[in-house]
Amino acid sequence: MSDRKDSLYATPLRKIEAFKFDQAVVSVFPDMIQRSVPGYSTIISAIGLLAERFAQPGSRCYDLGCSLGAATLSMRHRISAPDCKIIAVDNSDAMIEGLQQNLAQDSATVPVELHCQDIRDIEIKSASVVVLNFTLQFIPVADRAAFLHKIYQGMLPGGILILSEKLKYADPRQHALQTDMHHLFKKAQGYSDLEISQKRSALENVLIAETFSSHQQRLLNAGFSSVEVWFQYFNFASMLALK
């Protein structure tokens, strides 16, 4: 896939459209996500390790909102349990096409089944590992509880849900600090103030962040027995929910 540098918001835009995962985003996505999400590579690497630990023989591992398949490929190279299959789902045609290209160049042998559809509509069954890597934040808040309950119902006992999200904070000072630090992180990655501002406007009302306590309580309500943060870098965190 393309290794183009993300410059989508580098020049002033007359009208800033709502962010969407179209061909323009897909063409720069690896660079965009790496420079926008603190600790992204660490999270992707750990998803593979967690899949190695939790994948059960004959089960399914789901990558919901798979984009170009970073988590899928990480799992694919670490899973050793026999007869496992990865189900990768994304509603962007361009993302799925990109993932198909990535899989064609990949040497791992765990089968991957691709679905281009809304992740809320996918059937979840016999799941030992489910990944929502910066995906839930793009689903309407009103739909999140039912969606997570559906995931829980389709998981095997002993299964794990890996949920990575941008967080907000109940305390205004903490929220302002974490937001400022994220912007400093992006500037350190070479993004300009204009790029940061325009991207933020594009994501407004598209990416809806919540507090960790909101995520934790919703997951517990869905049936998960334990929910904890395993990784956090400023206002980006990854959680583990155990069935």
C-alpha positions as CSV (number, residue, x, y, z in Angstrom):
1,M,0.0,0.0,0.0
2,S,0.9,3.6,-0.3
3,D,3.4,5.2,2.0
4,R,2.4,8.7,1.1
5,K,2.8,11.5,3.7
6,D,-0.5,12.8,5.1
7,S,-0.9,16.4,3.8
8,L,-4.7,16.4,3.5
9,Y,-5.2,19.4,5.7
10,A,-2.0,21.2,5.0
11,T,-3.5,24.0,2.9
12,P,-6.5,26.2,4.0
13,L,-9.8,24.7,3.0
14,R,-12.7,26.9,2.1
15,K,-15.1,24.3,3.5
16,I,-14.1,21.5,5.9
17,E,-16.1,18.4,5.2
18,A,-16.9,15.9,7.9
19,F,-14.1,13.3,8.1
20,K,-14.7,10.1,6.2
21,F,-12.5,7.1,5.3
22,D,-12.5,7.7,1.6
23,Q,-9.8,7.0,-1.0
24,A,-7.9,10.2,-0.1
25,V,-7.6,9.2,3.5
26,V,-6.8,5.6,2.6
27,S,-3.9,6.7,0.4
28,V,-2.2,8.4,3.4
29,F,-3.7,6.3,6.3
30,P,-0.6,4.5,7.5
31,D,1.2,7.9,7.9
32,M,-1.9,9.6,9.3
33,I,-2.6,7.1,12.0
34,Q,1.1,6.8,13.0
35,R,1.5,10.5,13.4
36,S,-1.9,11.1,15.0
37,V,-2.3,8.4,17.6
38,P,0.3,8.3,20.3
39,G,1.6,4.7,20.9
40,Y,-0.2,3.2,17.9
41,S,2.7,0.8,17.0
42,T,2.8,-0.4,20.6
43,I,-0.9,-1.1,20.6
44,I,-0.8,-3.0,17.2
45,S,2.2,-5.1,18.4
46,A,0.4,-6.0,21.6
47,I,-2.8,-7.0,19.8
48,G,-0.7,-9.7,18.2
49,L,0.6,-10.9,21.5
50,L,-2.9,-10.9,23.1
51,A,-4.3,-12.9,20.2
52,E,-1.5,-15.4,20.6
53,R,-2.5,-15.7,24.3
54,F,-6.3,-15.8,23.9
55,A,-7.0,-17.4,20.5
56,Q,-8.8,-20.7,21.1
57,P,-8.6,-23.7,18.8
58,G,-11.4,-23.6,16.2
59,S,-12.5,-20.1,17.1
60,R,-12.8,-16.8,15.3
61,C,-10.9,-13.6,15.9
62,Y,-12.6,-10.4,14.8
63,D,-11.1,-7.1,13.7
64,L,-14.0,-4.7,13.6
65,G,-13.2,-1.5,11.8
66,C,-10.1,-3.2,10.4
67,S,-9.1,-0.3,8.0
68,L,-6.0,-1.5,6.2
69,G,-5.5,-4.5,8.5
70,A,-2.7,-3.5,10.9
71,A,-4.4,-5.4,13.8
72,T,-5.4,-8.3,11.4
73,L,-1.9,-8.8,10.2
74,S,-0.5,-8.5,13.8
75,M,-2.9,-11.3,14.9
76,R,-2.2,-13.3,11.8
77,H,1.5,-13.5,12.6
78,R,1.1,-14.5,16.2
79,I,-1.9,-16.9,16.4
80,S,-0.7,-20.5,16.8
81,A,-4.0,-22.1,17.9
82,P,-5.2,-24.6,15.2
83,D,-8.2,-23.9,12.9
84,C,-8.5,-20.2,13.8
85,K,-10.0,-17.7,11.4
86,I,-9.8,-13.9,11.4
87,I,-12.9,-12.0,10.4
88,A,-11.9,-8.4,9.2
89,V,-14.8,-5.9,8.8
90,D,-14.9,-2.4,7.5
91,N,-17.5,-0.3,5.8
92,S,-15.0,1.5,3.5
93,D,-14.6,-0.1,0.1
94,A,-11.2,1.6,-0.3
95,M,-10.0,0.2,3.1
96,I,-11.1,-3.3,2.2
97,E,-9.4,-3.1,-1.2
98,G,-6.2,-1.9,0.5
99,L,-6.3,-4.8,3.0
100,Q,-6.8,-7.2,0.1
101,Q,-3.5,-5.9,-1.4
102,N,-1.7,-6.1,2.0
103,L,-2.9,-9.7,2.5
104,A,-1.7,-10.7,-1.0
105,Q,1.8,-9.6,0.0
106,D,1.7,-11.3,3.4
107,S,3.4,-14.6,4.3
108,A,1.3,-15.7,7.2
109,T,-1.2,-18.5,6.7
110,V,-4.0,-17.9,9.2
111,P,-7.1,-17.5,6.9
112,V,-8.7,-14.0,6.8
113,E,-12.3,-13.5,5.7
114,L,-13.1,-9.9,4.6
115,H,-16.4,-8.2,4.9
116,C,-17.3,-4.7,3.6
117,Q,-20.2,-3.7,5.8
118,D,-21.3,-1.9,8.9
119,I,-19.7,-3.6,11.9
120,R,-23.0,-3.3,13.8
121,D,-24.5,-5.8,11.2
122,I,-21.8,-8.5,11.3
123,E,-22.7,-11.8,13.0
124,I,-20.4,-12.5,16.0
125,K,-20.0,-16.2,16.9
126,S,-17.4,-18.5,18.4
127,A,-15.2,-15.4,19.1
128,S,-12.2,-15.8,21.3
129,V,-10.6,-12.4,20.4
130,V,-12.5,-9.3,19.3
131,V,-10.6,-6.1,18.4
132,L,-12.2,-2.6,18.3
133,N,-9.1,-0.5,17.6
134,F,-10.2,3.2,17.6
135,T,-13.5,2.1,16.0
136,L,-16.2,2.4,18.6
137,Q,-15.7,6.2,18.8
138,F,-17.1,6.5,15.3
139,I,-20.4,4.7,16.2
140,P,-23.3,6.7,17.5
141,V,-23.2,6.7,21.3
142,A,-26.8,5.5,21.4
143,D,-25.8,2.3,19.5
144,R,-22.8,1.4,21.6
145,A,-24.4,-0.5,24.5
146,A,-26.4,-2.9,22.2
147,F,-23.4,-3.4,19.9
148,L,-21.1,-4.4,22.8
149,H,-23.8,-6.7,24.3
150,K,-24.0,-8.4,20.9
151,I,-20.3,-8.9,20.8
152,Y,-20.3,-10.3,24.3
153,Q,-23.1,-12.7,23.4
154,G,-21.0,-14.0,20.5
155,M,-17.9,-14.6,22.5
156,L,-16.6,-17.8,24.0
157,P,-16.0,-18.2,27.7
158,G,-12.4,-16.9,28.4
159,G,-12.5,-14.6,25.4
160,I,-11.1,-11.1,25.3
161,L,-12.2,-7.8,23.8
162,I,-9.5,-5.3,23.0
163,L,-11.0,-1.8,22.9
164,S,-8.8,1.2,22.0
165,E,-10.3,4.7,22.2
166,K,-9.6,8.4,22.4
167,L,-10.7,9.5,25.8
168,K,-12.3,12.5,27.3
169,Y,-12.1,13.6,30.9
170,A,-14.7,14.7,33.4
171,D,-12.3,17.2,35.0
172,P,-12.0,20.2,32.7
173,R,-8.4,20.9,33.6
174,Q,-7.4,17.3,32.9
175,H,-9.3,17.3,29.6
176,A,-7.6,20.5,28.5
177,L,-4.2,19.2,29.5
178,Q,-4.6,15.9,27.7
179,T,-5.9,17.7,24.6
180,D,-3.0,20.1,24.6
181,M,-0.5,17.3,25.0
182,H,-2.0,15.4,22.1
183,H,-1.7,18.6,19.9
184,L,2.0,18.9,21.0
185,F,2.5,15.3,20.1
186,K,1.1,15.9,16.6
187,K,3.3,19.0,16.2
188,A,6.3,16.9,17.2
189,Q,5.3,14.6,14.3
190,G,5.5,17.4,11.9
191,Y,1.8,18.5,11.7
192,S,1.2,22.3,11.5
193,D,-1.3,24.3,13.6
194,L,-3.4,24.6,10.5
195,E,-3.4,20.9,9.9
196,I,-4.3,20.1,13.5
197,S,-7.1,22.7,13.6
198,Q,-8.7,21.6,10.3
199,K,-8.5,17.9,11.1
200,R,-10.1,18.6,14.5
201,S,-12.9,20.5,12.8
202,A,-13.4,17.6,10.3
203,L,-13.7,15.1,13.2
204,E,-16.1,17.2,15.2
205,N,-19.4,15.3,15.6
206,V,-17.8,12.3,13.8
207,L,-15.5,11.0,16.5
208,I,-17.4,11.1,19.9
209,A,-15.0,10.4,22.8
210,E,-16.1,9.2,26.2
211,T,-14.5,8.8,29.6
212,F,-12.9,5.6,30.7
213,S,-15.5,5.1,33.4
214,S,-18.3,5.3,30.8
215,H,-16.6,2.7,28.7
216,Q,-15.9,0.5,31.7
217,Q,-19.4,0.7,33.1
218,R,-21.0,-0.1,29.6
219,L,-18.7,-3.1,29.2
220,L,-19.6,-4.4,32.7
221,N,-23.3,-3.9,31.9
222,A,-22.8,-5.9,28.7
223,G,-21.6,-8.8,30.8
224,F,-17.8,-8.6,30.8
225,S,-16.4,-9.6,34.2
226,S,-13.4,-7.2,34.2
227,V,-12.4,-4.1,32.3
228,E,-9.0,-2.4,32.7
229,V,-6.7,-0.1,30.8
230,W,-3.5,-1.8,29.8
231,F,-2.0,1.1,27.8
232,Q,-2.4,4.8,27.8
233,Y,-0.5,7.7,26.1
234,F,-2.1,11.1,26.8
235,N,-5.8,10.9,25.9
236,F,-5.5,7.6,23.9
237,A,-6.0,4.4,25.7
238,S,-6.5,0.7,25.1
239,M,-8.6,-1.5,27.4
240,L,-9.0,-5.2,28.0
241,A,-12.4,-6.6,28.7
242,L,-12.5,-10.3,29.9
243,K,-15.4,-12.7,29.5
